[in-house]
Amino acid sequence: MPERSDDDRLREEVQAKLERDPQLSSYGLKADVVEGEAQLSGVVDVLAEKKRAERLARSVLGIRGVASAIAVSTDGDITDGDVESEVAEELAADPRVDARRIRARTSGGTVVLVGREEDRKAVAAAREAAARARGVTRVLDQVRTREPNPTLEEIFHSQVRNDRETEEPEHS
């Protein structure tokens, strides 16, 4: 009897993870492994589920990469307005996101996050929230981050350093 290859063992591990995952098991996703690369296929309802399947595959020790042919497809027609509404609901429902600072525009399933937010963790949370909305196939981040306003002490010290740098040396 021939010995199982590493790819066969990895394929079985990835497939088992997909089948045991409570959020993904009902989709019947398929996994194959070729030369250490997991190749995923199937259809899910939202982008967050596709990302979850990819993360699960990457978590298997020995997987060197993931090629995903998982499609995101919703039942029935969904318009950009529907997607935008669902994304707005997801952003508002996530306590890590200030929906007044981060907003979303949509076109053809692609969500573009816009606005200003100092907290990069809030921006990452907004990307995750947008990916949970029905009809989203891709999330782009165009949120501007800015440095927090300096404290008076930081302003004072920067001025002192600046003054020292611009002083001319004394000549004897």
Stockholm file with secondary structure:
# STOCKHOLM 1.0

chainA/1-172         MPERSDDDRLREEVQAKLERDPQLSSYGLKADVVEGEAQLSGVVDVLAEKKRAERLARSVLGIRGVASAIAVSTDGDITDGDVESEVAEELAADPRVDARRIRARTSGGTVVLVGREEDRKAVAAAREAAARARGVTRVLDQVRTREPNPTLEEIFHSQVRNDRETEEPEHS
#=GR chainA/1-172 SS CCCCCHHHHHHHHHHHHHHHCTTTGGGCCEEEEETTEEEEEEEESSHHHHHHHHHHHHTSTTCCEEEEEEEECCSSCCCHHHHHHHHHHHHHHCTTCCTTTEEEEEETTEEEEEEBCSCHHHHHHHHHHHHTSTTCCEEEECCBCCCCCCCHHHHHHHHHHHHHHHCCCCCC
#=GC SS_cons         CCCCCHHHHHHHHHHHHHHHCTTTGGGCCEEEEETTEEEEEEEESSHHHHHHHHHHHHTSTTCCEEEEEEEECCSSCCCHHHHHHHHHHHHHHCTTCCTTTEEEEEETTEEEEEEBCSCHHHHHHHHHHHHTSTTCCEEEECCBCCCCCCCHHHHHHHHHHHHHHHCCCCCC
//
